[in-house]
Amino acid sequence: MDIGTVRGIITAILLVSFLGLVWWAYSKRRKPDFDEAANLPFADEDERQNRDTRASNEADSRQNKGDRNA
């Protein structure tokens, strides 16, 4: 078995793996899961806005504490 045959076998294995992955990703059974995952960034928008304001307040309070080693 020469290197060309090995490369051909590896290419065939990778092609079959890729096609299997594409088939799995686009199957109808996976669509509801992917739709739910696509909407995750929009799920808790109010909570994210509250986190942003708390983070800015914490940064201000750290600046007011000063250096404790002095």
Biopython code that builds the backbone (N, CA, C, O; Angstrom):
import numpy as np
from Bio.PDB.StructureBuilder import StructureBuilder

atoms = [
    (1, "MET", "N", (0.853, -1.158, 0.000)),
    (1, "MET", "CA", (0.000, 0.000, 0.000)),
    (1, "MET", "C", (0.909, 1.235, 0.000)),
    (1, "MET", "O", (1.719, 1.421, 0.908)),
    (2, "ASP", "N", (0.766, 2.059, -1.013)),
    (2, "ASP", "CA", (1.599, 3.256, -1.091)),
    (2, "ASP", "C", (0.878, 4.456, -0.481)),
    (2, "ASP", "O", (-0.269, 4.342, -0.050)),
    (3, "ILE", "N", (1.553, 5.605, -0.446)),
    (3, "ILE", "CA", (1.028, 6.792, 0.211)),
    (3, "ILE", "C", (-0.219, 7.329, -0.501)),
    (3, "ILE", "O", (-1.098, 7.901, 0.143)),
    (4, "GLY", "N", (-0.300, 7.152, -1.804)),
    (4, "GLY", "CA", (-1.477, 7.603, -2.548)),
    (4, "GLY", "C", (-2.733, 6.865, -2.135)),
    (4, "GLY", "O", (-3.802, 7.466, -2.030)),
    (5, "THR", "N", (-2.618, 5.589, -1.902)),
    (5, "THR", "CA", (-3.766, 4.787, -1.467)),
    (5, "THR", "C", (-4.215, 5.200, -0.074)),
    (5, "THR", "O", (-5.412, 5.308, 0.192)),
    (6, "VAL", "N", (-3.251, 5.430, 0.817)),
    (6, "VAL", "CA", (-3.578, 5.861, 2.182)),
    (6, "VAL", "C", (-4.271, 7.215, 2.147)),
    (6, "VAL", "O", (-5.261, 7.428, 2.848)),
    (7, "ARG", "N", (-3.760, 8.122, 1.342)),
    (7, "ARG", "CA", (-4.396, 9.444, 1.234)),
    (7, "ARG", "C", (-5.803, 9.329, 0.652)),
    (7, "ARG", "O", (-6.705, 10.052, 1.076)),
    (8, "GLY", "N", (-5.997, 8.452, -0.290)),
    (8, "GLY", "CA", (-7.323, 8.240, -0.868)),
    (8, "GLY", "C", (-8.304, 7.684, 0.147)),
    (8, "GLY", "O", (-9.460, 8.106, 0.188)),
    (9, "ILE", "N", (-7.858, 6.743, 0.966)),
    (9, "ILE", "CA", (-8.715, 6.165, 2.004)),
    (9, "ILE", "C", (-9.084, 7.221, 3.040)),
    (9, "ILE", "O", (-10.238, 7.314, 3.458)),
    (10, "ILE", "N", (-8.096, 8.017, 3.452)),
    (10, "ILE", "CA", (-8.360, 9.072, 4.437)),
    (10, "ILE", "C", (-9.324, 10.101, 3.857)),
    (10, "ILE", "O", (-10.219, 10.570, 4.560)),
    (11, "THR", "N", (-9.154, 10.457, 2.590)),
    (11, "THR", "CA", (-10.065, 11.406, 1.947)),
    (11, "THR", "C", (-11.477, 10.853, 1.896)),
    (11, "THR", "O", (-12.435, 11.585, 2.147)),
    (12, "ALA", "N", (-11.622, 9.583, 1.577)),
    (12, "ALA", "CA", (-12.949, 8.959, 1.527)),
    (12, "ALA", "C", (-13.600, 8.939, 2.910)),
    (12, "ALA", "O", (-14.795, 9.204, 3.038)),
    (13, "ILE", "N", (-12.818, 8.626, 3.942)),
    (13, "ILE", "CA", (-13.349, 8.613, 5.313)),
    (13, "ILE", "C", (-13.804, 10.013, 5.718)),
    (13, "ILE", "O", (-14.875, 10.171, 6.303)),
    (14, "LEU", "N", (-12.990, 11.034, 5.409)),
    (14, "LEU", "CA", (-13.350, 12.403, 5.756)),
    (14, "LEU", "C", (-14.578, 12.873, 4.983)),
    (14, "LEU", "O", (-15.413, 13.592, 5.532)),
    (15, "LEU", "N", (-14.698, 12.478, 3.721)),
    (15, "LEU", "CA", (-15.868, 12.848, 2.929)),
    (15, "LEU", "C", (-17.134, 12.231, 3.503)),
    (15, "LEU", "O", (-18.154, 12.909, 3.624)),
    (16, "VAL", "N", (-17.080, 10.964, 3.855)),
    (16, "VAL", "CA", (-18.241, 10.297, 4.443)),
    (16, "VAL", "C", (-18.591, 10.927, 5.794)),
    (16, "VAL", "O", (-19.770, 11.103, 6.103)),
    (17, "SER", "N", (-17.589, 11.267, 6.594)),
    (17, "SER", "CA", (-17.832, 11.920, 7.885)),
    (17, "SER", "C", (-18.479, 13.282, 7.691)),
    (17, "SER", "O", (-19.423, 13.627, 8.402)),
    (18, "PHE", "N", (-17.986, 14.053, 6.746)),
    (18, "PHE", "CA", (-18.559, 15.367, 6.473)),
    (18, "PHE", "C", (-20.002, 15.252, 6.020)),
    (18, "PHE", "O", (-20.861, 15.989, 6.503)),
    (19, "LEU", "N", (-20.279, 14.347, 5.109)),
    (19, "LEU", "CA", (-21.649, 14.172, 4.631)),
    (19, "LEU", "C", (-22.578, 13.697, 5.748)),
    (19, "LEU", "O", (-23.740, 14.101, 5.799)),
    (20, "GLY", "N", (-22.083, 12.852, 6.632)),
    (20, "GLY", "CA", (-22.871, 12.422, 7.781)),
    (20, "GLY", "C", (-23.177, 13.579, 8.728)),
    (20, "GLY", "O", (-24.287, 13.681, 9.249)),
    (21, "LEU", "N", (-22.212, 14.433, 8.945)),
    (21, "LEU", "CA", (-22.412, 15.595, 9.807)),
    (21, "LEU", "C", (-23.417, 16.565, 9.199)),
    (21, "LEU", "O", (-24.275, 17.092, 9.907)),
    (22, "VAL", "N", (-23.321, 16.804, 7.905)),
    (22, "VAL", "CA", (-24.278, 17.677, 7.225)),
    (22, "VAL", "C", (-25.676, 17.072, 7.282)),
    (22, "VAL", "O", (-26.651, 17.786, 7.518)),
    (23, "TRP", "N", (-25.782, 15.777, 7.070)),
    (23, "TRP", "CA", (-27.085, 15.115, 7.143)),
    (23, "TRP", "C", (-27.681, 15.244, 8.548)),
    (23, "TRP", "O", (-28.876, 15.503, 8.696)),
    (24, "TRP", "N", (-26.851, 15.062, 9.577)),
    (24, "TRP", "CA", (-27.321, 15.181, 10.962)),
    (24, "TRP", "C", (-27.775, 16.601, 11.265)),
    (24, "TRP", "O", (-28.818, 16.801, 11.888)),
    (25, "ALA", "N", (-26.987, 17.600, 10.823)),
    (25, "ALA", "CA", (-27.298, 18.986, 11.148)),
    (25, "ALA", "C", (-28.574, 19.465, 10.458)),
    (25, "ALA", "O", (-29.317, 20.267, 11.024)),
    (26, "TYR", "N", (-28.830, 18.990, 9.261)),
    (26, "TYR", "CA", (-29.999, 19.444, 8.519)),
    (26, "TYR", "C", (-31.188, 18.500, 8.621)),
    (26, "TYR", "O", (-32.168, 18.666, 7.895)),
    (27, "SER", "N", (-31.120, 17.517, 9.505)),
    (27, "SER", "CA", (-32.264, 16.617, 9.650)),
    (27, "SER", "C", (-33.411, 17.342, 10.347)),
    (27, "SER", "O", (-33.187, 18.270, 11.124)),
    (28, "LYS", "N", (-34.619, 16.921, 10.069)),
    (28, "LYS", "CA", (-35.803, 17.587, 10.620)),
    (28, "LYS", "C", (-35.914, 17.410, 12.133)),
    (28, "LYS", "O", (-36.518, 18.243, 12.809)),
    (29, "ARG", "N", (-35.348, 16.353, 12.659)),
    (29, "ARG", "CA", (-35.402, 16.145, 14.109)),
    (29, "ARG", "C", (-34.582, 17.181, 14.866)),
    (29, "ARG", "O", (-34.905, 17.484, 16.014)),
    (30, "ARG", "N", (-33.539, 17.733, 14.265)),
    (30, "ARG", "CA", (-32.650, 18.682, 14.932)),
    (30, "ARG", "C", (-33.150, 20.118, 14.833)),
    (30, "ARG", "O", (-32.692, 20.971, 15.593)),
    (31, "LYS", "N", (-34.077, 20.413, 13.921)),
    (31, "LYS", "CA", (-34.517, 21.783, 13.685)),
    (31, "LYS", "C", (-35.057, 22.464, 14.947)),
    (31, "LYS", "O", (-34.672, 23.605, 15.201)),
    (32, "PRO", "N", (-35.919, 21.844, 15.748)),
    (32, "PRO", "CA", (-36.398, 22.533, 16.956)),
    (32, "PRO", "C", (-35.257, 22.874, 17.928)),
    (32, "PRO", "O", (-35.270, 23.940, 18.543)),
    (33, "ASP", "N", (-34.295, 21.995, 18.064)),
    (33, "ASP", "CA", (-33.164, 22.273, 18.960)),
    (33, "ASP", "C", (-32.342, 23.453, 18.463)),
    (33, "ASP", "O", (-31.951, 24.318, 19.247)),
    (34, "PHE", "N", (-32.080, 23.488, 17.158)),
    (34, "PHE", "CA", (-31.292, 24.584, 16.604)),
    (34, "PHE", "C", (-32.073, 25.895, 16.634)),
    (34, "PHE", "O", (-31.476, 26.954, 16.833)),
    (35, "ASP", "N", (-33.389, 25.852, 16.442)),
    (35, "ASP", "CA", (-34.193, 27.074, 16.535)),
    (35, "ASP", "C", (-34.169, 27.633, 17.953)),
    (35, "ASP", "O", (-34.077, 28.845, 18.146)),
    (36, "GLU", "N", (-34.250, 26.756, 18.931)),
    (36, "GLU", "CA", (-34.178, 27.195, 20.323)),
    (36, "GLU", "C", (-32.815, 27.797, 20.640)),
    (36, "GLU", "O", (-32.731, 28.826, 21.310)),
    (37, "ALA", "N", (-31.765, 27.173, 20.170)),
    (37, "ALA", "CA", (-30.412, 27.692, 20.407)),
    (37, "ALA", "C", (-30.205, 29.027, 19.699)),
    (37, "ALA", "O", (-29.480, 29.885, 20.203)),
    (38, "ALA", "N", (-30.830, 29.213, 18.543)),
    (38, "ALA", "CA", (-30.682, 30.466, 17.814)),
    (38, "ALA", "C", (-31.342, 31.629, 18.557)),
    (38, "ALA", "O", (-30.929, 32.776, 18.392)),
    (39, "ASN", "N", (-32.357, 31.348, 19.370)),
    (39, "ASN", "CA", (-33.055, 32.402, 20.105)),
    (39, "ASN", "C", (-32.483, 32.659, 21.493)),
    (39, "ASN", "O", (-32.962, 33.554, 22.190)),
    (40, "LEU", "N", (-31.488, 31.912, 21.912)),
    (40, "LEU", "CA", (-30.914, 32.107, 23.239)),
    (40, "LEU", "C", (-30.365, 33.512, 23.481)),
    (40, "LEU", "O", (-30.535, 34.016, 24.591)),
    (41, "PRO", "N", (-29.727, 34.172, 22.537)),
    (41, "PRO", "CA", (-29.230, 35.516, 22.820)),
    (41, "PRO", "C", (-30.329, 36.522, 23.149)),
    (41, "PRO", "O", (-30.055, 37.548, 23.771)),
    (42, "PHE", "N", (-31.554, 36.248, 22.747)),
    (42, "PHE", "CA", (-32.658, 37.168, 22.978)),
    (42, "PHE", "C", (-33.501, 36.794, 24.191)),
    (42, "PHE", "O", (-34.492, 37.468, 24.470)),
    (43, "ALA", "N", (-33.145, 35.759, 24.907)),
    (43, "ALA", "CA", (-34.002, 35.210, 25.959)),
    (43, "ALA", "C", (-34.111, 36.122, 27.172)),
    (43, "ALA", "O", (-35.225, 36.415, 27.605)),
    (44, "ASP", "N", (-33.013, 36.576, 27.732)),
    (44, "ASP", "CA", (-33.029, 37.366, 28.965)),
    (44, "ASP", "C", (-32.422, 38.740, 28.733)),
    (44, "ASP", "O", (-31.401, 39.086, 29.328)),
    (45, "GLU", "N", (-33.042, 39.507, 27.879)),
    (45, "GLU", "CA", (-32.485, 40.804, 27.536)),
    (45, "GLU", "C", (-32.543, 41.769, 28.717)),
    (45, "GLU", "O", (-31.614, 42.557, 28.897)),
    (46, "ASP", "N", (-33.605, 41.736, 29.532)),
    (46, "ASP", "CA", (-33.707, 42.634, 30.687)),
    (46, "ASP", "C", (-32.618, 42.337, 31.713)),
    (46, "ASP", "O", (-32.041, 43.255, 32.297)),
    (47, "GLU", "N", (-32.342, 41.072, 31.926)),
    (47, "GLU", "CA", (-31.317, 40.685, 32.894)),
    (47, "GLU", "C", (-29.944, 41.179, 32.456)),
    (47, "GLU", "O", (-29.144, 41.584, 33.299)),
    (48, "ARG", "N", (-29.659, 41.156, 31.181)),
    (48, "ARG", "CA", (-28.363, 41.628, 30.680)),
    (48, "ARG", "C", (-28.214, 43.129, 30.885)),
    (48, "ARG", "O", (-27.122, 43.596, 31.208)),
    (49, "GLN", "N", (-29.279, 43.890, 30.704)),
    (49, "GLN", "CA", (-29.196, 45.331, 30.904)),
    (49, "GLN", "C", (-28.904, 45.638, 32.369)),
    (49, "GLN", "O", (-28.132, 46.550, 32.663)),
    (50, "ASN", "N", (-29.504, 44.899, 33.283)),
    (50, "ASN", "CA", (-29.231, 45.105, 34.701)),
    (50, "ASN", "C", (-27.788, 44.756, 35.038)),
    (50, "ASN", "O", (-27.159, 45.446, 35.839)),
    (51, "ARG", "N", (-27.266, 43.715, 34.450)),
    (51, "ARG", "CA", (-25.874, 43.335, 34.693)),
    (51, "ARG", "C", (-24.921, 44.423, 34.241)),
    (51, "ARG", "O", (-23.933, 44.701, 34.919)),
    (52, "ASP", "N", (-25.203, 45.045, 33.102)),
    (52, "ASP", "CA", (-24.320, 46.078, 32.588)),
    (52, "ASP", "C", (-24.267, 47.279, 33.536)),
    (52, "ASP", "O", (-23.193, 47.844, 33.743)),
    (53, "THR", "N", (-25.387, 47.675, 34.109)),
    (53, "THR", "CA", (-25.375, 48.827, 35.013)),
    (53, "THR", "C", (-24.679, 48.472, 36.316)),
    (53, "THR", "O", (-23.974, 49.311, 36.877)),
    (54, "ARG", "N", (-24.853, 47.262, 36.811)),
    (54, "ARG", "CA", (-24.162, 46.855, 38.035)),
    (54, "ARG", "C", (-22.661, 46.795, 37.819)),
    (54, "ARG", "O", (-21.889, 47.157, 38.707)),
    (55, "ALA", "N", (-22.242, 46.343, 36.652)),
    (55, "ALA", "CA", (-20.810, 46.257, 36.371)),
    (55, "ALA", "C", (-20.180, 47.638, 36.350)),
    (55, "ALA", "O", (-19.055, 47.806, 36.820)),
    (56, "SER", "N", (-20.875, 48.624, 35.818)),
    (56, "SER", "CA", (-20.293, 49.966, 35.782)),
    (56, "SER", "C", (-20.237, 50.562, 37.191)),
    (56, "SER", "O", (-19.307, 51.307, 37.502)),
    (57, "ASN", "N", (-21.222, 50.247, 38.055)),
    (57, "ASN", "CA", (-21.185, 50.746, 39.430)),
    (57, "ASN", "C", (-20.069, 50.091, 40.226)),
    (57, "ASN", "O", (-19.422, 50.755, 41.037)),
    (58, "GLU", "N", (-19.832, 48.808, 40.013)),
    (58, "GLU", "CA", (-18.760, 48.125, 40.716)),
    (58, "GLU", "C", (-17.408, 48.687, 40.325)),
    (58, "GLU", "O", (-16.515, 48.783, 41.167)),
    (59, "ALA", "N", (-17.239, 49.056, 39.080)),
    (59, "ALA", "CA", (-15.967, 49.623, 38.640)),
    (59, "ALA", "C", (-15.733, 50.955, 39.349)),
    (59, "ALA", "O", (-14.600, 51.258, 39.722)),
    (60, "ASP", "N", (-16.793, 51.764, 39.542)),
    (60, "ASP", "CA", (-16.645, 53.038, 40.243)),
    (60, "ASP", "C", (-16.299, 52.815, 41.707)),
    (60, "ASP", "O", (-15.474, 53.540, 42.263)),
    (61, "SER", "N", (-16.921, 51.815, 42.344)),
    (61, "SER", "CA", (-16.650, 51.588, 43.755)),
    (61, "SER", "C", (-15.225, 51.089, 43.960)),
    (61, "SER", "O", (-14.623, 51.376, 44.994)),
    (62, "ARG", "N", (-14.678, 50.358, 43.014)),
    (62, "ARG", "CA", (-13.293, 49.920, 43.143)),
    (62, "ARG", "C", (-12.333, 51.095, 43.062)),
    (62, "ARG", "O", (-11.301, 51.093, 43.734)),
    (63, "GLN", "N", (-12.645, 52.076, 42.270)),
    (63, "GLN", "CA", (-11.775, 53.235, 42.150)),
    (63, "GLN", "C", (-11.796, 54.057, 43.434)),
    (63, "GLN", "O", (-10.790, 54.679, 43.774)),
    (64, "ASN", "N", (-12.906, 54.075, 44.147)),
    (64, "ASN", "CA", (-13.024, 54.888, 45.359)),
    (64, "ASN", "C", (-12.352, 54.243, 46.565)),
    (64, "ASN", "O", (-12.126, 54.934, 47.559)),
    (65, "LYS", "N", (-12.023, 52.958, 46.528)),
    (65, "LYS", "CA", (-11.442, 52.287, 47.676)),
    (65, "LYS", "C", (-9.987, 52.681, 47.903)),
    (65, "LYS", "O", (-9.519, 52.697, 49.041)),
    (66, "GLY", "N", (-9.292, 52.988, 46.861)),
    (66, "GLY", "CA", (-7.908, 53.389, 47.014)),
    (66, "GLY", "C", (-6.986, 52.209, 47.264)),
    (66, "GLY", "O", (-7.412, 51.056, 47.200)),
    (67, "ASP", "N", (-5.737, 52.495, 47.544)),
    (67, "ASP", "CA", (-4.747, 51.450, 47.752)),
    (67, "ASP", "C", (-4.728, 51.084, 49.241)),
    (67, "ASP", "O", (-4.479, 51.943, 50.087)),
    (68, "ARG", "N", (-4.985, 49.837, 49.556)),
    (68, "ARG", "CA", (-5.045, 49.413, 50.966)),
    (68, "ARG", "C", (-3.665, 49.221, 51.558)),
    (68, "ARG", "O", (-3.539, 49.173, 52.782)),
    (69, "ASN", "N", (-2.609, 49.107, 50.738)),
    (69, "ASN", "CA", (-1.270, 48.891, 51.252)),
    (69, "ASN", "C", (-0.590, 50.166, 51.712)),
    (69, "ASN", "O", (0.463, 50.099, 52.346)),
    (70, "ALA", "N", (-1.143, 51.293, 51.419)),
    (70, "ALA", "CA", (-0.471, 52.555, 51.758)),
    (70, "ALA", "C", (-0.672, 52.961, 53.188)),
    (70, "ALA", "O", (-0.165, 53.999, 53.612)),
]
sb = StructureBuilder()
sb.init_structure("model")
sb.init_model(0)
sb.init_chain("A")
sb.init_seg("    ")
for serial, (resi, resn, name, xyz) in enumerate(atoms, 1):
    if name == "N":
        sb.init_residue(resn, " ", resi, " ")
    sb.init_atom(name, np.array(xyz, "f"), 0.0, 1.0, " ", f" {name:<3s}", serial, name[0])
structure = sb.get_structure()
